[in-house]
């Protein structure tokens, strides 16, 4: 089953699944949406996802879906607009400089895979929406991002980065539509939370959470995140461990 992403400038709340070729993304830091897995319990010290992230290594870059690793095991993809702090968040979670950061947004032009172990991978998706990126390159990213999201069986969840100062862009709405329509778990990091006062950041978190609940239901979770302040790491690690089926192993290790 293929999914066609609509990249029209005007957002229409009509993401849909297509078959064949017919055309018809309690802690003060995290705000769980009812019905979703609870986010915010302190991460167990022996949670294995932490060790896996710390030992993660670059695997390969793919310009096309047929260049991706074998479609098996567990993958979690990181998506976001080009200036949403995606690479910085990924580097902070892995305690390494795996993802390339640049003062010029839009430099991530490939699907970049990072190995956690023989079964588990993180994927840095191409940033989207930076005005200085040539239109043909944007179209290339769009085409292969659509193919990856629509066909990857090993994809277990999507981490969507939103700049807390500019949340819910057209790209963010599109990814929310896709995730809900396809039944893909999604967790949102409101990045650059250190750029706002704590009160302002918390108010934005609650406002965005309410908007998501009204428009997309209870299937999405959201939290505050800051790479330089290392804010929100435990909540994000808990989500990764759950999607990669490591949560039970962490609990067993503490018994």
PyMOL commands that set and color helices and strands:
alter all, ss='L'
color gray80, all
select helices_A, chain A and resi 48-54+65-67+86-94+135-151+170-182+193-195+198-216+233-243+247-254
alter helices_A, ss='H'
color red, helices_A
select strands_A, chain A and resi 2-3+17-18+30-31+57-62+74-80+111-115+120-124+155-163+186-191+220-224
alter strands_A, ss='S'
color yellow, strands_A
deselect
rebuild
show_as cartoon
